[in-house]
Amino acid sequence: MKYKDFNLQTQREFPNNARTAGFGWLVRAGYLTRENEILPLGELALSRLKNLSTDPSFFSLFNFPFFQNEHETFFPLEAGSVEVIHCPACGYVERLELAQVKKTPFSAESPLPLEKVLTPDCPTIESLANFLNLPKEKTAKAVMFTRLADNRFVFVVVRGDMQLSEAKLKRLVGDVRVATAEEISAAGAAAGYASPIGLKSGLVIVDDLIPQSPNLAAGANEAGYHLLNTNCGRDYSPELVADLTQAKAGDSCFGCGSPLSASSALSLATRSEFDFQNILLALAETFHDDKGLTLPKSAAPFDVYLMHVPSKQMDTRAQAEELYNRLQAAGIRALFDDRDERAGVKFNDADLVGCPIRITVGEKALQNGMVEVKERMGKENQLVKIEEVIPFLGK
């Protein structure tokens, strides 16, 4: 493809809205607009990736870091929109809101009698734990919703030191919304002082650690009061017990027990669909230097950036055009920079676009029947006889 026909427009400066280096280089190299719209060069790169995606080892072709489980593939990126939990030891990986962890009961105790205590101004776990001088692990947190499908009141209990994963809850019971004050009151609960003990109605669900956590402080369903020593199974019976809490860095891996790590990431693919634009961004994040993109041959939209250096003494463009036709006939994907621009402009654009090989057709080398061949990541130019370029590229 010829540069002029392609209408490629590179940028001298990074866009001021670039959140990542990779995005900035894709804009500067003419793959994307500043508004993240795909340009013709980007479309060609995406087409190349789509053709490769039938390979079962697709992501291994590019030698960039990725996390993968049976249903999703992620690229670690600080500015990524997805939070991922992963285990460096065994390779477990999952979205933060769905990750499982190995849970540890706070203590093994015999159940103690229920005791109602006055707890003024203690509507939060933090205020309750401070007032009673208890660790948050010894409290039960109530979270209340209404299920959209049937308007049923849903009462959820997790341990006070943990956070509910709404994604896990929704996967268990369907879509929900936060219960209103009227719905909470109608079910027999008291906002800020709620527990499943004595509820009039509702679906009671507890995290799977709650039955293993004896003698928890929980609400008394009366403003200003809590109950000490609540025990799931003795004082109330949940309808569902499931893993409902959100993982965090440092938790123990469900599989091997090692500490888990957390990362921001891009989602590159699900079981049924690739996100090729995110894959292109992941490549740009991985493969660039201070001059532009350095895409590997497996991912680059072109194998070769072919350019001529205009000359008054020789028709370098005609020689380059002939070489371009030969490259095309040999099945070598070439971008021919056929502009009558200064050499420095072309060299800069060649580095920006990131093709693995640059071939320069210039007067000095042509006088000896040669062209200059340079790898994008190489330091030196190599002089190659023009009739031997194609065999040379095949090495």
C-alpha positions in Angstrom: 0.0 0.0 0.0 1.2 3.5 -0.9 1.5 6.2 1.7 -0.3 8.8 -0.4 -3.2 6.4 -1.2 -3.4 5.5 2.5 -3.8 9.2 3.5 -1.7 8.4 6.6 -1.4 11.4 9.0 1.2 11.2 11.8 1.5 13.6 14.7 4.5 15.4 16.0 3.2 15.7 19.6 1.4 13.5 22.0 -2.3 14.2 22.5 -3.1 16.0 25.7 -5.8 13.5 26.6 -3.4 10.5 26.4 -3.9 8.4 29.6 -1.2 5.9 28.6 2.0 5.9 26.5 0.6 3.2 24.2 -2.5 5.3 23.3 -0.3 8.3 22.7 1.9 6.4 20.3 -1.1 5.0 18.4 -2.4 8.5 17.9 1.0 9.9 16.9 1.5 7.0 14.4 -1.8 7.5 12.8 -3.6 4.3 14.0 -6.2 6.3 16.1 -7.6 9.7 16.4 -7.4 11.7 19.7 -11.0 10.7 20.2 -10.1 7.0 20.0 -11.6 6.4 16.6 -9.9 3.9 14.3 -8.1 5.3 11.3 -7.2 3.3 8.1 -3.9 2.2 9.5 -5.6 1.0 12.7 -8.2 -0.8 10.7 -5.4 -2.6 8.8 -3.8 -3.6 12.1 -7.1 -4.8 13.5 -7.6 -6.9 10.4 -4.2 -8.4 10.8 -5.0 -9.3 14.5 -8.4 -10.8 13.5 -6.7 -13.1 10.9 -4.3 -14.3 13.6 -7.0 -14.9 16.2 -7.8 -18.3 14.8 -4.5 -19.5 16.2 -5.1 -21.4 19.5 -1.9 -19.8 20.9 -2.9 -16.3 19.7 -1.8 -14.4 22.8 1.5 -16.2 23.1 2.4 -14.9 19.6 3.1 -11.4 20.9 5.4 -12.0 24.0 3.5 -9.5 26.2 2.3 -10.1 29.7 -1.3 -11.3 30.1 -3.5 -13.0 32.7 -5.9 -15.7 31.5 -8.5 -18.0 32.9 -11.0 -20.3 31.1 -13.3 -17.5 30.2 -11.3 -14.2 30.0 -7.9 -12.8 29.1 -6.5 -9.6 30.7 -3.5 -7.3 30.1 -2.1 -5.6 33.2 -2.3 -1.8 32.8 -2.4 0.8 35.5 -5.0 2.8 33.6 -7.1 -0.2 32.8 -10.8 -0.2 33.5 -11.0 -3.7 35.0 -9.7 -4.7 38.5 -8.2 -8.2 38.5 -7.1 -10.5 41.3 -4.3 -13.0 40.4 -2.1 -15.5 42.2 1.6 -15.2 41.3 2.2 -18.8 42.6 -0.5 -20.9 40.9 -1.7 -18.6 38.2 -5.3 -18.2 39.4 -6.9 -15.0 37.9 -10.4 -13.5 38.1 -12.1 -10.2 38.0 -11.9 -8.6 41.5 -15.7 -8.7 42.0 -15.9 -12.4 41.2 -12.6 -13.8 42.7 -12.7 -16.5 45.3 -10.3 -16.5 48.3 -9.5 -18.9 51.1 -11.5 -17.6 54.1 -10.4 -18.1 57.7 -12.8 -18.1 60.7 -11.9 -15.6 63.3 -12.1 -18.0 66.2 -13.4 -21.4 67.3 -15.8 -20.7 70.2 -18.8 -22.3 71.8 -22.0 -20.3 71.2 -22.8 -17.8 74.0 -26.2 -16.6 75.0 -27.7 -13.7 73.1 -27.5 -10.4 74.8 -29.2 -7.1 73.9 -27.0 -4.1 74.6 -27.5 -0.3 74.2 -25.3 1.0 71.4 -26.2 4.7 70.9 -25.0 6.4 67.7 -23.5 3.2 66.3 -25.1 2.8 62.8 -21.8 1.6 61.1 -19.5 -1.3 61.7 -16.6 1.1 62.5 -18.6 2.9 65.2 -20.0 -0.3 66.6 -16.6 -2.0 66.8 -15.1 1.0 68.5 -18.0 1.3 71.0 -17.9 -2.4 72.0 -14.1 -2.6 71.8 -14.4 -5.5 69.3 -12.4 -6.2 66.2 -14.6 -5.8 63.1 -14.2 -9.5 62.4 -16.5 -10.1 65.4 -19.3 -8.2 63.9 -22.0 -9.0 61.3 -22.7 -6.5 58.5 -26.2 -6.2 57.1 -26.8 -5.1 53.5 -30.3 -4.9 52.2 -31.7 -4.9 48.7 -34.9 -5.4 46.7 -34.8 -7.9 43.8 -36.0 -6.4 40.6 -37.6 -9.5 39.2 -40.2 -9.9 42.0 -39.6 -6.9 44.4 -38.6 -9.4 47.1 -36.7 -8.0 50.0 -33.2 -9.4 50.2 -31.2 -9.4 53.4 -27.5 -10.2 53.1 -25.0 -10.8 56.0 -21.3 -10.7 55.6 -18.6 -10.4 58.3 -17.9 -6.9 59.4 -14.3 -6.8 58.1 -15.3 -7.8 54.6 -17.1 -6.1 51.7 -20.0 -7.5 49.8 -19.5 -8.2 46.1 -22.7 -7.1 44.4 -21.6 -9.0 41.3 -21.6 -12.3 43.2 -25.0 -11.5 44.8 -26.5 -10.6 41.4 -25.1 -13.8 39.9 -26.8 -15.7 42.7 -30.2 -14.0 42.9 -30.5 -11.8 39.8 -30.5 -8.0 39.5 -31.1 -6.0 42.7 -31.3 -2.4 43.9 -30.7 -0.9 47.3 -33.7 -1.2 49.5 -35.6 1.9 50.4 -36.2 3.0 54.0 -39.9 2.0 53.7 -39.0 -1.5 52.4 -36.5 -2.0 55.2 -39.1 -1.0 57.8 -41.8 -3.1 56.3 -39.5 -6.2 56.5 -39.1 -5.6 60.2 -35.5 -4.3 60.0 -34.0 -1.1 61.2 -31.5 0.7 59.0 -28.1 0.9 60.8 -29.2 -1.6 63.4 -30.4 -4.5 61.3 -30.0 -8.2 61.6 -31.9 -11.2 60.2 -33.1 -12.1 63.7 -36.8 -11.5 63.9 -37.4 -10.4 60.3 -41.0 -10.4 59.2 -40.2 -11.2 55.6 -37.5 -11.4 53.0 -34.9 -13.7 51.5 -32.0 -14.1 54.0 -28.6 -14.9 52.4 -25.3 -15.2 54.3 -21.7 -15.3 53.2 -20.3 -18.8 53.6 -18.0 -17.6 56.4 -20.9 -16.5 58.6 -21.9 -20.0 59.7 -18.2 -20.6 60.8 -18.1 -17.3 62.7 -19.7 -17.7 66.2 -20.8 -15.0 68.6 -21.0 -12.0 66.2 -22.3 -8.6 67.2 -25.3 -7.7 65.0 -28.2 -5.3 64.9 -31.2 -5.8 67.2 -33.6 -4.3 64.6 -34.2 -1.5 67.0 -32.5 1.9 66.7 -29.7 2.3 69.3 -29.4 -1.4 70.1 -27.4 -4.4 69.0 -27.2 -8.1 69.9 -24.1 -9.7 71.2 -23.3 -13.4 70.4 -25.5 -13.9 67.4 -25.0 -17.3 65.8 -26.2 -18.4 62.3 -28.1 -21.6 62.5 -29.2 -21.1 66.1 -30.7 -17.6 66.1 -31.8 -17.5 62.4 -31.7 -19.8 59.4 -30.6 -18.4 56.1 -32.3 -19.6 52.9 -29.0 -19.4 51.0 -25.3 -19.7 52.0 -22.8 -18.7 49.3 -19.5 -16.9 48.7 -20.5 -13.3 48.6 -17.5 -11.2 49.7 -15.1 -9.3 47.5 -11.4 -10.3 47.3 -8.5 -7.9 48.0 -4.8 -8.0 47.6 -3.1 -10.1 50.3 -6.0 -12.5 50.7 -5.1 -16.1 50.5 -5.5 -17.8 47.2 -8.5 -20.2 47.1 -6.4 -22.8 45.3 -3.0 -22.7 46.8 -3.2 -20.4 49.9 -0.5 -18.0 48.6 -1.1 -14.2 48.9 -3.1 -12.7 46.1 -2.1 -9.7 44.1 -4.4 -7.1 42.6 -3.9 -5.2 39.3 -5.8 -2.9 37.0 -6.1 -4.4 33.6 -7.7 -4.3 30.1 -10.0 -7.1 29.1 -8.6 -8.5 25.9 -11.0 -11.4 25.2 -13.9 -13.4 26.7 -14.7 -16.9 25.8 -16.8 -15.8 22.9 -15.3 -12.5 21.7 -12.0 -10.7 21.2 -11.6 -7.0 21.9 -9.1 -6.3 19.1 -8.8 -2.6 19.8 -7.8 -3.4 23.4 -5.3 -6.0 22.0 -3.8 -3.3 19.8 -3.5 -1.0 22.8 -1.8 -3.7 24.8 0.7 -4.2 21.9 1.4 -0.5 21.8 1.9 -0.4 25.6 4.4 -3.2 25.3 6.2 -2.4 22.1 7.4 1.2 21.9 10.5 3.2 22.5 11.2 7.0 22.6 10.8 7.2 18.8 7.5 5.3 18.2 6.0 1.9 18.0 8.2 -1.2 17.8 5.6 -3.8 16.8 6.7 -7.4 16.3 6.3 -8.9 12.9 3.4 -11.0 14.1 1.4 -8.0 14.9 2.6 -5.2 12.6 0.2 -4.2 9.8 3.2 -4.1 7.4 6.4 -6.1 7.2 8.4 -3.3 5.6 8.4 0.4 5.5 9.8 1.3 2.1 10.9 4.8 1.4 12.9 6.7 -1.2 15.1 9.7 -0.6 14.3 12.3 -3.4 17.3 13.1 -5.5 18.0 15.5 -8.4 20.6 13.1 -9.9 18.7 9.8 -9.9 15.1 8.7 -10.1 15.0 7.1 -6.7 11.3 7.0 -6.7 11.1 4.8 -9.8 13.6 2.4 -8.4 11.6 2.3 -5.1 8.4 1.7 -7.1 9.9 -1.2 -8.9 11.1 -2.7 -5.6 7.7 -2.1 -4.1 6.0 -4.1 -6.9 8.5 -7.0 -6.4 7.8 -7.0 -2.7 4.1 -7.1 -3.3 4.5 -10.0 -5.8 6.5 -11.9 -3.2 3.7 -11.6 -0.6 5.7 -9.2 1.6 3.4 -6.5 3.1 5.0 -3.2 2.4 4.0 0.4 3.1 5.6 2.5 0.4 6.3 6.1 1.5 6.1 7.7 -2.0 6.0 11.3 -0.7 8.5 13.8 -2.0 9.4 14.7 1.6 12.8 15.3 3.3 14.6 12.2 4.4 14.4 13.2 8.1 10.6 13.5 8.0 10.3 10.0 6.4 12.8 8.5 8.9 10.7 9.9 11.8 7.5 8.6 10.4 9.0 5.2 9.8 10.0 5.0 13.4 6.5 6.2 14.5 4.6 3.6 12.5 6.7 0.8 13.9 7.2 -1.6 11.0 9.8 -4.3 11.7 12.0 -3.4 8.7 12.8 -0.1 7.0 14.2 -0.1 3.4 15.6 3.1 2.2 16.2 3.7 -1.5 18.7 6.6 -1.8 21.1 7.9 -4.4 24.4 7.0 -2.6 23.6 3.4 -2.2 21.9 3.1 -5.6 25.1 4.1 -7.3 26.4 0.8 -6.2 23.2 -1.1 -6.8 22.4 -1.2 -3.1 19.6 -0.2 -0.8 19.8 0.4 3.0 17.9 -2.2 5.2 17.5 -1.5 8.9 15.6 -3.4 11.5 13.3 -1.1 13.6 15.1 -2.2 16.8 18.5 -2.5 15.1 21.3 0.0 15.5 23.0 -0.3 12.1 21.9 0.0 8.5 22.9 -2.9 6.2 23.6 -2.4 2.5 21.9 -5.1 0.4 22.0 -5.5 -3.4 18.6 -4.4 -4.7 18.1 -7.6 -6.6 18.8 -9.6 -3.3 16.4 -7.7 -1.0 13.6 -10.3 -1.1 15.9 -13.3 -0.4 17.5 -11.2 2.4 14.2 -10.5 4.0 13.4 -14.2 4.0 16.3 -15.1 6.1 
